[in-house]
Amino acid sequence: MGAKASTIWYVDTPDPISVLRQTTSSHHDAATALVGSLFADKVAVPTQQAPISKSASVGVDEVAVGSYPGVTVVCSTRIADASPASLSEHWSRPLASEKTYLIATDPETAWGAFAYWERGSLRRSFSATPIYIYEDIGLPLVWERPFWAGEHPLVYPPGVMPDPQSLPFHPQEFAEAANAHWLGFRYTGAPRGEEFDPNSLPVSGFSLYTPGEEPTAAPAPAPASERSFKRWWRRKSPAQRS
């Protein structure tokens, strides 16, 4: 079973794979600023930093952002759309990036999708389940050829007949291959060849709240000297206090 993911990447470096392979931290302030821009109608409360392998499948009221030199990633359910081409520029190019990559997968529905923009212009988009293509826009890219040629066929359980409308590959595996080609890693299985482990790539997590519903900070504890005085005062009888 594949991994669930819903990510969009903004790239301004010619070699994002090298950047991500060498990255050990995410710029928290830059991540916070981007969350504030993308979710202007929400209050974002920082949670914790975690590897993208754990954060790519965030919940509806969560977002995770990784900010690295020349590369930024946002993990959000807002982009898990069967039609990536319908994504607004608010999402496809919020940072005026040179390239934008979208990768989304859902093992529960066997759905996989990817899309690629250059300076805000859509170049390629694909979204499908094994038996239904939601979207197929643009010319297939070179790395796609083995999939369309049947070199990654769907595997069926014994006794199960293939659907005559089935694709010659699994859409989730197709989307993972896009991720590996553009970004250097896969969410499923061990790294292959020069790929790196996504457990090494940190992102900053945030919880999203409607304004006024965010948790309030607990009052700061009183200084130790003040707490000692209050305990002493409670021990004294009323007569002793006067």
C-alpha positions as a LaTeX table, in Angstrom:
\begin{tabular}{lrrr}
\hline
Residue & $x$ (\AA) & $y$ (\AA) & $z$ (\AA) \\
\hline
Met1 & 0.00 & 0.00 & 0.00 \\
Gly2 & 1.39 & 3.41 & $-0.95$ \\
Ala3 & 1.78 & 6.51 & 1.17 \\
Lys4 & $-0.71$ & 9.36 & 1.34 \\
Ala5 & 0.68 & 12.74 & 0.32 \\
Ser6 & $-0.55$ & 16.18 & $-0.67$ \\
Thr7 & 2.38 & 18.49 & $-1.43$ \\
Ile8 & 3.27 & 21.43 & $-3.63$ \\
Trp9 & 6.85 & 22.58 & $-4.24$ \\
Tyr10 & 8.15 & 26.01 & $-5.26$ \\
Val11 & 11.59 & 25.76 & $-6.85$ \\
Asp12 & 14.08 & 28.49 & $-7.76$ \\
Thr13 & 17.27 & 26.47 & $-7.91$ \\
Pro14 & 18.55 & 24.48 & $-10.92$ \\
Asp15 & 19.34 & 21.48 & $-8.71$ \\
Pro16 & 16.64 & 21.05 & $-6.05$ \\
Ile17 & 17.64 & 17.43 & $-5.43$ \\
Ser18 & 21.11 & 18.44 & $-4.20$ \\
Val19 & 19.59 & 21.12 & $-1.97$ \\
Leu20 & 17.11 & 18.72 & $-0.41$ \\
Arg21 & 19.66 & 15.94 & 0.01 \\
Gln22 & 21.97 & 18.25 & 1.99 \\
Thr23 & 19.26 & 20.00 & 4.01 \\
Thr24 & 19.20 & 19.47 & 7.77 \\
Ser25 & 16.83 & 22.26 & 8.86 \\
Ser26 & 13.90 & 24.37 & 7.70 \\
His27 & 13.75 & 28.17 & 8.02 \\
His28 & 10.92 & 28.54 & 10.53 \\
Asp29 & 10.32 & 32.29 & 10.09 \\
Ala30 & 10.01 & 31.96 & 6.31 \\
Ala31 & 7.65 & 29.01 & 6.77 \\
Thr32 & 5.51 & 31.02 & 9.20 \\
Ala33 & 5.30 & 33.95 & 6.78 \\
Leu34 & 4.18 & 31.72 & 3.91 \\
Val35 & 1.50 & 30.05 & 6.02 \\
Gly36 & 0.19 & 33.50 & 6.95 \\
Ser37 & $-0.02$ & 34.41 & 3.26 \\
Leu38 & $-1.64$ & 31.19 & 2.06 \\
Phe39 & $-4.09$ & 30.95 & 4.97 \\
Ala40 & $-4.88$ & 34.61 & 5.59 \\
Asp41 & $-8.32$ & 33.66 & 6.94 \\
Lys42 & $-6.86$ & 31.42 & 9.64 \\
Val43 & $-4.71$ & 31.71 & 12.73 \\
Ala44 & $-1.67$ & 29.43 & 12.42 \\
Val45 & $-0.25$ & 28.04 & 15.66 \\
Pro46 & 3.16 & 26.32 & 15.41 \\
Thr47 & 3.21 & 22.70 & 16.53 \\
Gln48 & 6.43 & 20.80 & 15.94 \\
Gln49 & 9.06 & 20.02 & 13.35 \\
Ala50 & 8.87 & 16.57 & 11.76 \\
Pro51 & 10.20 & 14.78 & 8.66 \\
Ile52 & 8.22 & 15.22 & 5.47 \\
Ser53 & 7.68 & 11.46 & 5.40 \\
Lys54 & 5.37 & 11.96 & 8.42 \\
Ser55 & 3.93 & 15.35 & 7.43 \\
Ala56 & 3.01 & 14.93 & 3.76 \\
Ser57 & $-0.41$ & 13.58 & 4.79 \\
Val58 & $-1.50$ & 16.40 & 7.13 \\
Gly59 & $-5.09$ & 16.73 & 8.34 \\
Val60 & $-7.68$ & 19.25 & 7.16 \\
Asp61 & $-6.84$ & 21.77 & 9.90 \\
Glu62 & $-3.09$ & 21.34 & 9.62 \\
Val63 & $-0.30$ & 22.49 & 7.32 \\
Ala64 & 3.41 & 21.73 & 7.17 \\
Val65 & 5.99 & 23.89 & 5.42 \\
Gly66 & 9.64 & 23.35 & 4.64 \\
Ser67 & 11.72 & 26.36 & 3.62 \\
Tyr68 & 15.18 & 25.67 & 2.23 \\
Pro69 & 17.62 & 27.57 & $-0.03$ \\
Gly70 & 15.78 & 27.91 & $-3.33$ \\
Val71 & 13.12 & 25.31 & $-2.48$ \\
Thr72 & 9.90 & 25.52 & $-0.47$ \\
Val73 & 7.31 & 22.81 & 0.13 \\
Val74 & 3.77 & 23.09 & 1.48 \\
Cys75 & 1.85 & 20.04 & 2.70 \\
Ser76 & $-1.89$ & 20.73 & 2.73 \\
Thr77 & $-5.19$ & 19.03 & 1.90 \\
Arg78 & $-6.22$ & 22.20 & 0.03 \\
Ile79 & $-4.27$ & 21.04 & $-3.03$ \\
Ala80 & $-5.53$ & 17.43 & $-3.12$ \\
Asp81 & $-7.76$ & 18.11 & $-6.13$ \\
Ala82 & $-8.64$ & 15.65 & $-8.89$ \\
Ser83 & $-8.02$ & 18.52 & $-11.32$ \\
Pro84 & $-4.60$ & 20.03 & $-10.54$ \\
Ala85 & $-4.97$ & 22.37 & $-13.54$ \\
Ser86 & $-7.80$ & 24.17 & $-11.73$ \\
Leu87 & $-5.46$ & 25.25 & $-8.93$ \\
Ser88 & $-5.41$ & 29.04 & $-8.64$ \\
Glu89 & $-2.21$ & 31.09 & $-8.86$ \\
His90 & $-2.63$ & 31.73 & $-5.15$ \\
Trp91 & $-1.38$ & 28.16 & $-4.78$ \\
Ser92 & 0.56 & 27.50 & $-7.97$ \\
Arg93 & 2.85 & 30.54 & $-7.67$ \\
Pro94 & 2.62 & 32.41 & $-4.34$ \\
Leu95 & 6.39 & 32.99 & $-4.28$ \\
Ala96 & 6.91 & 33.90 & $-7.97$ \\
Ser97 & 8.92 & 30.69 & $-8.26$ \\
Glu98 & 10.54 & 29.56 & $-11.48$ \\
Lys99 & 8.99 & 26.08 & $-11.25$ \\
Thr100 & 6.16 & 24.54 & $-9.28$ \\
Tyr101 & 5.59 & 20.81 & $-8.74$ \\
Leu102 & 2.47 & 19.21 & $-7.27$ \\
Ile103 & 2.41 & 15.63 & $-6.01$ \\
Ala104 & $-0.69$ & 14.04 & $-4.44$ \\
Thr105 & $-1.57$ & 10.42 & $-3.67$ \\
Asp106 & $-4.28$ & 8.62 & $-1.72$ \\
Pro107 & $-3.99$ & 4.84 & $-1.19$ \\
Glu108 & $-7.61$ & 4.55 & $-0.01$ \\
Thr109 & $-8.88$ & 5.47 & $-3.49$ \\
Ala110 & $-5.77$ & 4.33 & $-5.43$ \\
Trp111 & $-5.52$ & 7.89 & $-6.75$ \\
Gly112 & $-2.36$ & 9.62 & $-7.87$ \\
Ala113 & $-1.71$ & 13.04 & $-9.40$ \\
Phe114 & 1.13 & 15.32 & $-10.38$ \\
Ala115 & 1.46 & 18.67 & $-12.13$ \\
Tyr116 & 4.24 & 20.96 & $-13.30$ \\
Trp117 & 4.22 & 24.72 & $-13.89$ \\
Glu118 & 6.90 & 26.99 & $-15.34$ \\
Arg119 & 6.64 & 30.61 & $-14.17$ \\
Gly120 & 2.97 & 30.05 & $-13.43$ \\
Ser121 & 2.11 & 28.38 & $-16.76$ \\
Leu122 & 0.90 & 24.79 & $-16.59$ \\
Arg123 & 3.08 & 22.44 & $-18.63$ \\
Arg124 & 1.89 & 19.00 & $-17.54$ \\
Ser125 & $-0.89$ & 17.62 & $-15.37$ \\
Phe126 & $-2.04$ & 14.07 & $-14.74$ \\
Ser127 & $-4.62$ & 12.74 & $-12.28$ \\
Ala128 & $-6.18$ & 9.27 & $-12.23$ \\
Thr129 & $-7.23$ & 6.11 & $-10.46$ \\
Pro130 & $-6.29$ & 2.79 & $-12.09$ \\
Ile131 & $-9.49$ & 2.78 & $-14.17$ \\
Tyr132 & $-10.36$ & 6.46 & $-14.62$ \\
Ile133 & $-8.35$ & 9.45 & $-15.84$ \\
Tyr134 & $-9.54$ & 12.72 & $-14.32$ \\
Glu135 & $-6.99$ & 14.89 & $-16.06$ \\
Asp136 & $-4.24$ & 14.43 & $-18.65$ \\
Ile137 & $-2.94$ & 17.78 & $-19.91$ \\
Gly138 & 0.26 & 18.51 & $-21.79$ \\
Leu139 & 2.74 & 16.29 & $-23.56$ \\
Pro140 & 4.13 & 13.32 & $-21.59$ \\
Leu141 & 7.59 & 14.00 & $-20.18$ \\
Val142 & 10.62 & 11.86 & $-21.02$ \\
Trp143 & 10.68 & 10.11 & $-17.63$ \\
Glu144 & 7.06 & 8.95 & $-18.21$ \\
Arg145 & 7.90 & 6.73 & $-21.19$ \\
Pro146 & 8.50 & 3.45 & $-19.29$ \\
Phe147 & 5.07 & 3.77 & $-17.66$ \\
Trp148 & 3.16 & 4.32 & $-20.88$ \\
Ala149 & 5.21 & 1.53 & $-22.49$ \\
Gly150 & 3.89 & $-0.97$ & $-19.95$ \\
Glu151 & 7.13 & $-1.46$ & $-18.01$ \\
His152 & 5.36 & $-0.84$ & $-14.65$ \\
Pro153 & 2.15 & $-2.89$ & $-15.01$ \\
Leu154 & $-0.59$ & $-3.06$ & $-12.44$ \\
Val155 & $-0.36$ & $-6.17$ & $-10.26$ \\
Tyr156 & $-3.63$ & $-7.94$ & $-9.51$ \\
Pro157 & $-4.31$ & $-10.53$ & $-6.77$ \\
Pro158 & $-4.59$ & $-14.15$ & $-7.94$ \\
Gly159 & $-7.95$ & $-14.81$ & $-9.54$ \\
Val160 & $-8.76$ & $-11.14$ & $-10.14$ \\
Met161 & $-9.27$ & $-10.24$ & $-13.78$ \\
Pro162 & $-7.89$ & $-6.88$ & $-14.97$ \\
Asp163 & $-10.44$ & $-4.21$ & $-15.78$ \\
Pro164 & $-10.42$ & $-3.60$ & $-19.55$ \\
Gln165 & $-10.24$ & 0.15 & $-18.88$ \\
Ser166 & $-7.20$ & $-0.12$ & $-16.59$ \\
Leu167 & $-4.16$ & 2.02 & $-17.14$ \\
Pro168 & $-0.87$ & 0.24 & $-17.91$ \\
Phe169 & 0.48 & 1.40 & $-14.52$ \\
His170 & $-0.65$ & 2.38 & $-11.03$ \\
Pro171 & $-1.29$ & 6.16 & $-10.73$ \\
Gln172 & 0.25 & 6.27 & $-7.25$ \\
Glu173 & 3.46 & 4.70 & $-8.50$ \\
Phe174 & 3.37 & 7.16 & $-11.41$ \\
Ala175 & 3.08 & 10.13 & $-9.02$ \\
Glu176 & 5.87 & 8.75 & $-6.82$ \\
Ala177 & 8.08 & 8.50 & $-9.91$ \\
Ala178 & 7.38 & 12.17 & $-10.66$ \\
Asn179 & 8.40 & 13.04 & $-7.10$ \\
Ala180 & 11.61 & 11.02 & $-7.44$ \\
His181 & 12.48 & 12.57 & $-10.80$ \\
Trp182 & 11.90 & 16.17 & $-9.73$ \\
Leu183 & 12.81 & 16.06 & $-6.03$ \\
Gly184 & 15.01 & 13.02 & $-5.48$ \\
Phe185 & 12.97 & 10.80 & $-3.16$ \\
Arg186 & 9.92 & 8.54 & $-2.84$ \\
Tyr187 & 7.52 & 8.21 & 0.08 \\
Thr188 & 7.14 & 4.46 & $-0.41$ \\
Gly189 & 9.88 & 1.86 & $-0.08$ \\
Ala190 & 13.62 & 2.18 & 0.38 \\
Pro191 & 15.58 & 4.84 & $-1.57$ \\
Arg192 & 16.72 & 3.67 & $-5.00$ \\
Gly193 & 20.09 & 4.53 & $-6.47$ \\
Glu194 & 20.88 & 8.20 & $-5.77$ \\
Glu195 & 17.55 & 8.90 & $-4.04$ \\
Phe196 & 17.64 & 10.14 & $-0.44$ \\
Asp197 & 15.57 & 9.17 & 2.59 \\
Pro198 & 12.60 & 11.56 & 3.18 \\
Asn199 & 13.00 & 10.96 & 6.91 \\
Ser200 & 15.98 & 13.33 & 6.70 \\
Leu201 & 13.96 & 16.29 & 5.34 \\
Pro202 & 12.39 & 18.43 & 8.12 \\
Val203 & 9.26 & 20.57 & 7.82 \\
Ser204 & 7.56 & 22.90 & 10.31 \\
Gly205 & 4.04 & 21.97 & 11.39 \\
Phe206 & 1.13 & 24.33 & 12.14 \\
Ser207 & $-2.44$ & 23.92 & 13.35 \\
Leu208 & $-5.03$ & 26.18 & 11.69 \\
Tyr209 & $-7.83$ & 27.85 & 13.63 \\
Thr210 & $-10.72$ & 30.17 & 12.88 \\
Pro211 & $-9.88$ & 33.58 & 14.40 \\
Gly212 & $-11.03$ & 33.66 & 18.01 \\
Glu213 & $-10.97$ & 29.88 & 18.38 \\
Glu214 & $-7.23$ & 29.40 & 18.72 \\
Pro215 & $-5.97$ & 28.09 & 22.09 \\
Thr216 & $-4.93$ & 30.71 & 24.61 \\
Ala217 & $-1.59$ & 30.56 & 26.35 \\
Ala218 & $-1.65$ & 29.40 & 29.98 \\
Pro219 & $-0.74$ & 32.14 & 32.50 \\
Ala220 & 2.90 & 32.15 & 33.48 \\
Pro221 & 3.63 & 30.52 & 36.87 \\
Ala222 & 4.30 & 32.88 & 39.76 \\
Pro223 & 7.93 & 33.31 & 40.86 \\
Ala224 & 9.08 & 30.82 & 43.50 \\
Ser225 & 9.39 & 33.53 & 46.18 \\
Glu226 & 5.79 & 34.65 & 45.60 \\
Arg227 & 4.49 & 31.07 & 45.79 \\
Ser228 & 6.34 & 30.53 & 49.09 \\
Phe229 & 4.84 & 33.71 & 50.56 \\
Lys230 & 1.31 & 32.67 & 49.58 \\
Arg231 & 1.75 & 29.24 & 51.18 \\
Trp232 & 3.04 & 30.89 & 54.39 \\
Trp233 & 0.14 & 33.35 & 54.39 \\
Arg234 & $-2.46$ & 30.55 & 54.06 \\
Arg235 & $-0.90$ & 28.70 & 57.03 \\
Lys236 & $-1.31$ & 31.69 & 59.35 \\
Ser237 & $-4.55$ & 31.94 & 61.34 \\
Pro238 & $-6.77$ & 35.05 & 60.89 \\
Ala239 & $-5.64$ & 36.30 & 64.29 \\
Gln240 & $-1.99$ & 35.97 & 63.35 \\
Arg241 & $-2.53$ & 37.88 & 60.08 \\
Ser242 & $-3.91$ & 41.00 & 61.82 \\
\hline
\end{tabular}
